[in-house]
Amino acid sequence: MKRKSFYSIKDFYFAGISIYFSSIQKTHHYKEGHEKYVSWSEVIETVLLSKSRRRKGNKIVIENKKYYILAELKDKILYIINAKRKAR
């Protein structure tokens, strides 16, 4: 039996477009370059609670007052590519 991710959801509403994903995962780029600056819990919180989301080509940009996150949706998995703190 496959264990479900704590962050699994079926339907998430992005900027007027309904997007379906089953889990959220880190990319190699995020692990190598961004994980030390923005923790995974902060990324998940921003993805799930932020109201500012938009498409940028085939990518999804998610922002709030503190963070900028770049993600990509492939095969019902939301991959986090980039996460940065905004300048104050």
C-alpha positions in Angstrom: 0.0 0.0 0.0 1.4 3.4 -1.0 1.7 5.9 1.8 -0.1 9.2 0.9 1.8 12.4 1.3 0.7 14.7 4.1 0.3 17.5 1.5 -1.7 15.5 -1.0 -4.8 17.3 -2.3 -7.0 16.6 -5.3 -8.0 20.0 -6.5 -6.3 23.3 -6.0 -7.5 26.5 -7.5 -4.8 28.6 -9.3 -5.6 32.0 -10.6 -9.0 31.1 -12.1 -7.8 27.7 -13.4 -8.4 24.5 -11.5 -5.2 22.4 -11.3 -5.1 18.9 -10.0 -2.1 17.5 -8.3 -1.5 14.6 -5.9 1.7 15.7 -4.2 4.3 18.4 -3.9 7.9 17.5 -4.4 11.4 19.2 -4.3 13.5 19.4 -7.5 17.3 18.9 -7.5 17.7 22.6 -8.2 15.6 23.5 -5.1 17.6 21.1 -2.9 21.0 22.3 -4.1 20.4 26.0 -4.2 17.4 27.2 -2.3 16.6 24.8 0.5 19.1 26.4 2.9 17.4 29.8 2.4 13.7 28.9 2.4 12.6 25.9 4.5 10.3 23.2 3.0 7.6 24.1 5.6 7.6 27.7 4.5 7.3 26.6 0.8 4.3 24.4 1.6 2.6 27.1 3.6 3.1 29.6 0.8 1.9 27.2 -1.9 -1.3 26.3 0.0 -2.2 29.7 1.5 -1.1 32.3 -1.0 -3.7 34.1 -3.1 -1.2 35.5 -5.6 -0.6 32.8 -8.2 -0.1 33.0 -12.0 1.1 31.1 -15.0 4.4 32.0 -16.6 4.7 29.9 -19.7 4.5 26.3 -18.5 5.5 27.3 -15.0 3.5 28.5 -12.0 4.6 31.5 -10.0 3.3 31.7 -6.4 4.0 34.8 -4.3 3.1 36.4 -1.0 4.7 39.3 1.0 7.7 37.2 2.0 8.4 34.6 -0.7 8.6 34.0 -4.4 8.1 30.4 -5.5 8.5 28.9 -9.0 6.9 25.5 -9.6 6.0 23.2 -12.5 3.2 20.7 -12.8 4.0 17.3 -14.4 2.0 14.1 -14.2 -0.2 15.5 -11.3 2.9 16.3 -9.2 3.7 19.9 -8.4 7.5 20.3 -8.5 9.1 23.2 -6.6 11.9 24.6 -8.7 12.9 27.9 -7.0 12.1 29.5 -3.7 13.4 32.9 -2.6 12.8 35.4 0.2 11.8 38.8 -1.0 13.8 41.8 0.0 12.3 43.8 2.8 
